[in-house]
Amino acid sequence: MIINGKENIMRYKINLGFPIEFTADNDAQFLSNLRKSFDQAKSADDAFLRQVALNARECTGQFISFKDVSNFKCNLLDAGAMEVFNA
């Protein structure tokens, strides 16, 4: 994420029945670091996001979009399953 012309690394805390915490500065890095938290993350990006979104839905009871990483992150935030902090 770039704010005021500077790269801004964010720290993500996700709770999907187990804690996940990592840093990322863009959507590609977010997805890569999220994958590291899952043993079964060998599928294509869209299939992986779909699986994590289904897990998040089971935990939150809310629909989590997996159309793209940005929507996925917004839905996790709205569902209360993710917190984001400046790293």
Secondary structure as UniProt FT lines:
FT   STRAND          2..3
FT   TURN            4..5
FT   STRAND          6..7
FT   STRAND          10..15
FT   STRAND          19..24
FT   HELIX           27..35
FT   TURN            36..37
FT   TURN            39..42
FT   HELIX           45..60
FT   HELIX           69..78
FT   TURN            79..80
FT   STRAND          82..86
//
